Amino acid sequence: MSTDRLGSGDTDSRTVTLDVPGMDCPSCAERIVNSVSKRDGIVTVDPQVMTGTVHIEYLPEVVEADDLIERVQAAGYDVESRDDLQTERFDVPTMDCASCAGKIENALDSVTGIQERETLPTTGTVIATYDPGRTSHANLVSAIESAGYAVEETDPDTANEDLVEENRARDVWLSPRALKTWVGGGLLLIGLVLDFLLSGFNVTLIAPLGREVGTAELFYFAGALVSGEQILRNGYYSLRTRSLDIDLLMSLGILGAIIASLVFSEALYLEAGMLAVLFSVAELMEEYAMDRARSSLRELVDLSPTTATVRRDGEETTIPVEQLRVGDRAIVRPGDRIPADGTVVEGESAVNQAPITGESIPVDKTNDDEVYAGTINKEGYLEVEVTSAAEDSTLARIIQLVEDAQRDKTEHERFVDRFAGQYTPVVVTLAVLVAAVPPLLIDSTISVGIAGQSLVFPGDWATWFKHGLALLVLSCPCALVISTPVSVVSGITSAAKNGVLIKGGRHLESVGKVKAVAFDKTGTLTHGELSVTDVIPKSGESEESILSLAASLESRSEHPIGKAIVERANEADVKIAGVSTFESLTGKGIQAELNDETYFAGKPALFEELGVSLDTARTRSDGGVTVESSVSQSPTEDSRNTIEDLQSEGKTVILVGTESQILGVIAVADEVRTEAKQAVERLHELGIEHTVMLTGDNELTAQAVGEAAGVDDVRAELLPEQKAGTVATLDEEYGGMMMVGDGINDAPALATATVGVAMGAAGTDTAVESADVALMSDELSKLPYLYGLSGKANSVIQQNIWGSIGVKALLAIGVPFGLVNVAVAVVVGDMGMSLGVTSNALRLARIVPDRFR
């Protein structure tokens, strides 16, 4: 199976290709069509009996690809997966707009064996999935080049070095196209001097068809050819790939002006030259603006070390990072970047982790501490045992995820795609009508009075042809189309450099729209570093015996509370015995057998379920034997008072006992983060209406922590599925909910929320991969930054979209009245807006966390 994202009409649809080998006749195909068509969201179903494949175009927001497979299977046919498909990425740096992407997509669609293709203009990347048995890497490169774009090939062993060097050397203004533009502009300038300042040198010559032309017009003509060479070349490729884009339209405009000069009484060579020169400058400006947007991503790439010093066979050697193996011992001296994720095995030093976590203060590292590729060793000597290959490092995953983030289209991008798909043909049609209709309706000139002003409309073909050219320029939606992806890339890369990994443009957009935030307690509002504060024996037990029993029960547990109890037992040198039939009671506690008796450790609610009263002494019947509750045996107070006193101090209480009596009470505490209250207050100031803490802890402990953190509401004693249900309810109530947790234990709630945010994700594969947003460090202060950045990004995107549409509309209105000519249309409507939206988007790169503290 393969999928391909397409833009069909006014929707953002996808096409999935399913391999159905059992479909071998028209009746088979008809059954599959009928079955699949029953699903909502199906655009087209195209079965190919000869190849045994079915192409289905569908709306991903209505139906999922898995549902389509089920419908084919429901018709009685198996769908085969394709494990032999190959996916490759191609660097195409000159692909910097939707028009470029369209030509490449059309070219790739003609390649036999292509299964999926995706173009990402904001990073200059083409991703293609293909069947290596039917086509090859070389064929795909050839297809891209046939659309007029060069593919940059790199040696895998030196890819990082080549990319860094290429980024430094790249200069848009000294490129071959730029030089042609300057030469063409110079020829145009000479023509203008001859035409208006040195008219005596403007010699009249006889052109083809007997037309008279001056020397100045020859310079205009030469300028049009020199500067327009790349435009005409791109126009040819557009025609070849059947792409109605700006290159084809501008080529028609230039050629039309030249041809019209041979037909009309008024020569249009100047218009042809201005169109070629100014549009070439506009294209260079757009390329420059896009290059600036890409530079923020390249800064991340530049963080990747290219070499590593390792000790092998007792000798030091320097190798490319790509050759590092898990288990290698890398030597990192002061000032060096750590070459790979690993664990410190010798030495100690302060490490600047800002490239990964955004922390401004270096973190001390010593034996057994984890370090990340791309971070900087500040002062000491370190030896690091490599724990992951270069391509699997935390930094590599961040770069990959940031590069891929633009593939997740925002609501704004979908709107722009729909609008642009309708805008261009409408304005092109209007341009043709403006150029052709008025000369047919106006004999000589007409004068119209509007608001006390007299407007004169001539009836000659040349004037209206110029107006048509101006509208043709305005038909280009490039500034509008790039307005959103450039903003998304700028915002996401800026966040990544500050330790906040946003997994897609949709999530960047969504964060700024939520009105409520839910926090997990342990590890989020608190540090997550639990320690035992109280051990209170009951039933005549000693502190040592209770601690020994609790640690024995918790020895197999992975819960932070269990680990804290075991750690306290080890510190106290208390014996930890082996247990059997261990069972975790989700959200409640654990049970296990020790010395042929079943013991429990868990929340007070667990023992209430077992029938043990926490209030006063009572008896219960157990197998015909009356057993007295141990509660009354407390020398000073009953168990409930003990529990409530501990919980009111913000401590979590764990009871230890059997199904008939409580043997002891253990309290653990987790300190509330110092920045928690400030972060919550700042979120309120930025526009969050409601904050809530969700926890499985008891009500008293939760209320104490919630009050210290300053949240508006506390929901306690929740199981994981209850957390998810609470998030769903609040999400509906507030029209958008952000859930902040550890990315693992709170997975259901994180998945349910509008946006799930994982805390402390650095080095944690699960959190980085599963969360919508990952805070690479444990700093809650990054939340106001995330919310503020998202709000600013949404504002910038809207400014870019409506600014582009507004300026184009005003210019288009002015064209028929003679207020806007080709030069104004190019300089303001195309070049100016492209540069404007990009510069506006790049403001997001300057937003830092300190702005929202």
Secondary structure, 3 states (H helix, E strand, C coil): CEEEEEEECCEEEEEEEEECCCCCCHHHHHHHHHHHCCCCCEEEEEEECCCCEEEEEECCCCCCHHHHHHHHHHCCCCCECCCCCEEEEEECCCCCCHHHHHHHHHHHHCCCCEEEEEEECCCCEEEEEECCCCCCHHHHHHHHHHCCCCCECCCHHHHHHHHHHHHHHCCHHHCHHHHHHHHHHHHHHHHHHHHHCCHHHCCEEECHHHCEEEHHHHHHHHHHHHHHHHHHHHHHHHHHCCCCCHHHHHHHHHHHHHHHHCCCCCCCHHHHHHHHHHHHHHHHHHHHHHHHHHHHHHHHHHCCCCEEEEEECCEEEEEEHHHCCCCCEEEECCCCECCCCEEEEEECEEEECHHHHCCCCCEEECCCCEECCCCEECCCCEEEEECCCHHHCHHHHHHHHHHHHCCCCCHHHHHHHHHHHHHHHHHHHHHHHHHHHHHHHCCCEEEEEECCEEEEEECCHHHHHHHHHHHHHHCCCHHHHHHHHHHHHHHHHHHHHCCEEECCHHHHHHHCCCCEEEEEHHHHHECCCCEEEEEEECCCCCHHHHHHHHHHHHCCCCCHHHHHHHHHHHHCCCCCCCCEEEEEECCCEEEEEECCEEEEEECHHHHHHHCCCCCCCCEEEECCEEEECCHHHCCCCCHHHHHHHHHHCCCEEEEEECCCCEEEEEEEECCECCCHHHHHHHHHHHCCCEEEEECCCCHHHHHHHHHHHCCCEEECCCCHHHHHHHHHHHHHHHCCEEEEECCCCCHHHHHHCCEEEECCCCCCHHHHHHCCEEECCCCCCHHHHHHHHHHHHHHHHHHHHHHHHHHHHHHHHHCCCCCCCHHHHHHHHHHHHHHHHHHHHHHHHHCCHHHHC
